[in-house]
Amino acid sequence: MPSLLYFCFTQMTKFATESAMPPELLAKYEVVIGLEVHAQLLTRTKIFCGCSTRFGDPPNSNVCPVCLGLPGTLPVLNKRAVEMGMRAALALNCTVHEHSRFARKNYFYPDLPKGYQISQYELPLATGGWVEIEHDGKTKRIGITRLHLEEDAGKSLHDGFPHSDEKTYVDFNRCGTPLAEIVSEPDMRSPDEAYAYLTTLRQILLYTGVSDCNMEEGSLRCDANVSVRLRGAREFGTKVEVKNLNSFRYLAKALEFEIERHVGIIESGGRISQETRLWNQSAGRTDSMRSKEKAHDYRYFPEPDLLPVHVGDAWRNQVRSSLPELPVSKRARFVSAFGVTPYDAEVLTDTQALADYFESVVKAGAPGKAAANWMQTELLRRLHDSGKEIIASPVSPAALAELVTLVESGKITGAVAKKVFATMFESGRPAAEIVAAEGLGAQVADDAIEQAAREVIAKNPDNVAKFKAGNEGVFKFFVGQVMKATRGQANPQSVNDIVRKLLS
């Protein structure tokens, strides 16, 4: 594996603002980052009761005595939530343990009606995993300490209601929603690496169908632990936790702010306080929330109302066999099987739906590289402009394959194909029908191409001289002029051959 990538503020993250600190001062320190990611699992009901997990329903409409923590109620574990956790753990190369156990994590907050959260502590569902990230042209492995299951808390609402300026409202719909908490090792050394890790983790969770990872709806939330130490030091510095980072942009900005804050305090002779902070987006800073809790603060003890979880080999193997091809494997296969570049493969495997579309285009007869080019230029651009997802594309994979085949066979030119594609996207009509109806096929005979080429060459003696002097770049000028003279309906290969023959 490649060596650790050290943090350097001369290469800021894609969201960075200009650092106020001298780069040479920041370069004295190495950054250490670990992330704790909470992913809501895609179950229809909550982890310990039958209430719906549907988002957006009226406040406090999806609740029952169990998730409200009323006296005398008993939790019942949702088997599907355990399976979802296992899918995520296996996809993240974790060891799913035969025995795990739930515990009570005790703390008080208005949106936690029981006064404790049912989580896992000393016996989590899975441990010892890893993911590989791509950053700065290199691959790096980030360790995963553990993946455990727990219930979500409710949600405190601070605006949008009468008297919101003086009262806090609580919606318990989210209370009891199943979560997988994924804790990384402190292996990241820059905000860019943290961004790459979170991006990779989100993609794996989406591919496996474990979570919809909708950060706007709170389905994916991230807490970051960050510290700095003098470069070359063995001991970690004092870490600070930044909680509830609900966007990739906020993660990068909060880490950058904290790194400079830590370095500034240390350089001025101060000491870092171990605490929990929140990102204040409007002010562009983190604010202190509370001193950092330790495990004993939560008074963990085994949940007496739930049996330990037992995962046998048969169940584990069944879940493993149901996993889809994951992004890293799919990218490698696209490069080797379809002749696309690593960059193409990365774009085309961004989502499972996009990768499936590409494979369908190739299976319908289009060459892999040509299909990749058309998807990345014309299709994705038009989908973005129209606000559509790939699954709602008005151009089917078979229809795109037909268009690509027409271009590759020389029956229409690339310029004409772009016009045809625009019509296909707007109307849903097939390429061959549009070409025939509008007379767009390559209909210019070779003698007409030669005549046009002779006229272009005669009008540009200076460029002829440049070509004969070895300026190969001028050749594209002549080809473009001939294509323009034939109104884009000449066969491009014929134009290339005839122009080169005349110039030579």
Secondary structure by P-SEA (a helix, b strand, c coil): cccbbbbbccccccccccccccccccccbbbbbbbbbbbbccccccccccccccccccccccccccccccccbbbbbcaaaaaaaaaaaaaacccccccccccccccccccccccccccccccccccccbbbbbcccbbbbbbbcbbbbbbbbbbbbcccccccccbbbbbccccccbbbbbbbccccccaaaaaaaaaaaaaaaaaacccccccccccbbbbbbbbbcccccccccbbbbbcccccaaaaaaaaaaaaaaaaaaaaacccccbbbbbbbccccbbbbccccccccccccccccccccccccaaaaaaaaaaccccaaaaaaaaaacccccaaaaaaaaccaaaaaaaaaaaaacccaaaaaaaaaccaaaaaaaaccccccccccaaaaaaaaaaaaaccccaaaaaaaaaaaaaccccaaaaaaaacccccccaaaaaaaaaaaaaacaaaaaaaaaccccaaaaaaaaaaaaacccccaaaaaaaaaaaac
